[in-house]
Amino acid sequence: MAKHGKNFRAAAEKIDRSELYTPLAAVKLVKEVAPAKFDETVEAHFRLGIDTRKADQNIRGSISLPHGTGKTVRVAVFAEGAKADEAREAGADIVGSDELIADIQKGEINFDAAIATPNMMAKVGRIGKILGPRGLMPNPKLGTVTMDVAKMVGELKAGRVEYRADRYGICHVPVGKVSFDDEKLVENYAALYTEILRVKPSSAKGKYVKSISISSTMGPGVKVDPAVQRDFMAE
């Protein structure tokens, strides 16, 4: 069992481990007990009743949060010609083709998200083993393989997040920063939870959302009542 510092332990003592908090109460508590001196990220953790060994129960997608994540996202775009110009005009940080692929093969990965036009995917596939494990591989299911590069650059910059269940059936997704207003964090959480409910696999048996918790980067988790699926601002 990992040993936690006194700030973490002091924060944990303020949380009733047996209580399921409303989203608003949970957000307030997470902000109150966040122990670090920096602006911590707030993450939501959804433990789902899915069998990740079954392909149709692999929960994965992306959503644009109403208030973004508070993180500056560096976006790379694999494109050529007019689409490359479009990406630059939309605010992409890195745009390229063969030269960008060569840089990545050398280990130069200076971006947080990647987009590719469909005609570039044969080339991008050559660096799949590098980008894949980092979660940076453009994916048609996530909308990051697209001809509408400007739209996707805008969405990623504005706070589009990816959600993906790990092998234990848990999705860990950022919903903002400790510095966000309570209401903005709750609205981001509400948008994400509504999306998680929307993508429930039809083949999933039993209880779908087993538990939810919210925590800051360095803080303890606060359990959220999964039954609150509307009226997210209720006390």
N, C-alpha and C positions, 0 to 999 in steps of 0.2 A: 504494500500500500504506500503510495507516495506521501511524503511528509509535506505539510503545507506550512507557510510562514504564519506569524502571529496576526498579520493583517487579514489573511484569508480566514483564519479560525475565528477572529472577532466578527468578521462579516457573516460567517456561517451561523454564528450563534443568534443572529437577528432573524433567521429564517426558520419558520415552523415546518419541519420536514414532513409532517403528517398532513399539512394543509394543501389543498388545490386552490391556487389563487386565481382571481379573474385576470384577464390579460392586462388591464390597467393597473391593478394592484401589483402584479408581478413586475411590470416595467418600472414602477416607482421604487420597488424594493431592490431590483437589480441596480438601478442608478444610485440608490442610497448606499448600497454595500460595495460598490465597485472600488477595489482597494488601490488601484494604480494611480500614479500622478499624471499619466498620459491619457489621451481621449480614447478609452477602450472601445472596441467593437462589441456590439450586442448581437449575440447569436441565438437563434431558435433551433431546438433539437426535437425532431419528431420521431418517436419510435413506432414503427408501423407493423401491423400484422400481415406481413407479406413473406412469400418464399422467394428469395432473390435467386435461387437456383433455377427458377422458371422464367424463361425469357419474357413472357407476357406480364410478369410481376416486377420487372425491373423499372422502378420509378425513376424517371429522369426527364428534365425539361428546364425551361427558363421562364422568368417572369420579370417584368419591369415594375419595380417597387414604386409606389406613389411619390415617395420622398427620397429615393435613391438610397445609397448605403453610407454616404459621407466619405467614401474612399475615392481618391483620384485613380481612375483606371487608364492605364496606357494600352492603347489598341494598335495592333499590327494588322495590316491588310495585304494579302497576297493577291495582286492584281496587276494588269498591264494596260497601257494605253489610256483610253477615256475613263475606264473604271478606276484606274490608279489616280487620275486627276480628281475624279469625283470623291474618292476616299480622302484625299488631302484636303479638299475644300470642306469636307464634313468634319474635319478635325482629327483624323487618324494621326497617331504619333509616328508610326513607321509604315511605309508603303514600299513594296518591292516585289520582285519575282525571283529570278535565279540568284541575284546577289544577296537577297534576304535569306534565302534557303542556305546559301554558302555560309553566311554569318552564323546561322543557327547551328549548322553542322560543326562550326568551330567553338560552339558553346556560348555564343553571344545571344542571350535571350533577355531582351530588355522590355518586355511587355507582359500584361496581365490577361489579355484576351486576344484571340485571333479570328479573323474573318478571311474567307477566300471566295473568289468567284468560281463557279463550277468548272470552267475550263482550266483552272489552276490546280485542281485536286490531284491530277496524275503526278504533278511535280511535288506537291505538298505531301503526298503519300510517302515519298522517299524519306521524310523526316518524321513520319508517324511514331516511330519508336522513341524519338526524343520528345515530341510534343504530347503524345498520348498520356504517359505517366504523370505529366504535369497538369493535365486537364486543359491543355491549350489547343488541342486538335480541332480545327473547324468541323462542324457536324451539321448535316442538313436538318436533323431532327430539332436542333437548337436554333435553327435559323441563321447559323453563322457560315453556311455555304449558300451564297445568295448573289444575285445580280444587283439587288438593291443595297449596295454597300453603304451608301450615305445614311439610309434609315437605320441600319444595324449599328453603324458607328455611333450615331446619335443615341440609340437605346443603351448601348454598353456604357457610353460616357455618362448617361443620365442615371445609371444604377440598375441595369438589368442584371439579375443574379441567376445562377444555375443552381438547381436543386438535384440531388442524386442520392438515392438510398445506398448506403454501404452494404457490405455483405451481412451485417447484422440487422439490416432493415431500418437503419437510422439515417435521417436526412439532417445534416448540419448546415444551416444557411444564415448568413449575416442579414440583419434587418435594420442596421443603422449604427449610430455611435451613442455613447453615454451622454454626449452633449446635446443630442436631439431632444426636442420637446416630448413630453409623455405622449401627447396625441399623435405625433408623427411616428413614433415607434410602434404604437398600437395599430395605427392605420397600415403600416408596412407589414406588421405581423398578421393583421386581418387579411390582407391581400394574399400573403403567402399561404396562410392556413386554408383559405378558400380554394386556392389553386391545388394544394395537396389533396383536399377532399374531392375536387373535380376529377383528378386523374386516378382515382381509386380503380384498381384492376377489377374487372367483373369476376375474375376467377379467385379473388382473395376471399378466404373463408374466415369466419369468426370476427373478432373485434378488429377494425381497421386501424384506428388511431389508439394505440395502447397507452402512450403517455407523451407529454410535451413538457419541456423545460426551457427556460430562458436564462442566459448567463452573459456576463461580460467576459472579456478576454482573460482576465486574471481572477475573476470572482466566482463564487459558488453558484450552483444552479438553483433556480426557483421553479417549482412545479406549477404548471398552468392547467386549469380545468379544461380538458378536451371537449366537454359538453357545451362550452360557450362557442357557438358557431354563428351567432348573430349578436347584435347589440354589444359589440366588442368594447365600447366605451363605458359600459355599466360598471359601477363600483363593486 
